[in-house]
Amino acid sequence: MCISKEIIQHVMSTDYEKIPQDVIQVQKKALIDAIAVSLAASSLGEGCNEFISLAKDSETENGCIVLGSGFKSIPLMAALANGAMAHAMDFEDAHDASTMHSNAVSTAAALTVADMIGGVSGKEFLAAMVLGSDIAIRLALAMNEDALKKGWYMPPIHGAMGAVLAVGKIMKLTEDQMLDAFTLTMNQVTCSGELVNSSQSVIRSVRDSFAAKSAVLSCLLAQKGLKARFDMPLEGKLGYYHAYGHGDYTPERITEGLSEIYESAKISFKPWPSCRGTHPYIDMIIHIMKENNISFESIEKVHVVVSPLNEMLFN
């Protein structure tokens, strides 16, 4: 069976009652965490003000809430603004093995659509979030090649592919419509790896804005009946993994243990508002200072050698 169809069928057939409660409890924390860091970003997030201002231009009483703003906007603009805030503080949860922030895009997109539809139960919403997060992580874990070396920054790309499944589940799309939406998202979302070489750019901050918007737009178009579906979006000769990984991926990591293992329950919550990649250095510095009774006042200079990616994070 086509991998995309297999994961879509899994998402469609898995409801709240089928998901272990320990997984649900982690997702509840992730949802609270995601909303909290987005609210902080509404006033503090670099680059977020421009997205909020743009959404304000499409303000409507019957729209969807723009977090922390006090106004509603049309769905696509609300998703765009909420997506911009999702990662701006770099304080949301993280899945260490995949280097994914698997709830960032999904939360922004799913909250927008739930607001648009109305009447979505908490159980429906949490189940959709669990599944979207889990699939986004699985897509990332399947890649064997570092896509950044080829110019792609994958977290928002994988995030969008998980988010569209979460949104489609909330909207109760049919299987064919889900495949349409999945394909449409693959044809919209992207993120250039050049952001790691551009410390003055705000793209790393607001990167999930376009991903969240694409997930919502894809589902709305699919619901309208647009037949975009590819036969094999992920594993096709010129599909997802060919484009981003030159075909070097392990398909079993996407589908193995579906309904039994939830990678979305293996996320961690950050003690500091900075990229997860900086946390080992923070831990190391604290440990060294405690072990050697070093005070900040006694430090004249610190010389650190890090990878090119982490050099960008420290700038």
Secondary structure, DSSP 4 states (H G I P E B T S, - for coil): --HHHHHHHHHHH--GGGS-HHHHHHHHHHHHHHHHHHHHHHHHSTTHHHHHHHHHTTEEEEEEE-TTTS-EE-HHHHHHHHHHHHTTTS-S-BBTTTTB-TTHHHHHHHHHHHHHH----HHHHHHHHHHHHHHHHHHHHTB-S-GGGGTB--HHHHHHHHHHHHHHHHTT--HHHHHHHHHHHHTT---BGGGGG-TT-SHHHHTHHHHHHHHHHHHHHHHHT-----SSTTTSTTSHHHHHHTT-B-THHHHTTTTT--GGGG-B--SSSS-GGGHHHHHHHHHHHHHTT--GGG---------HHHHHHH-
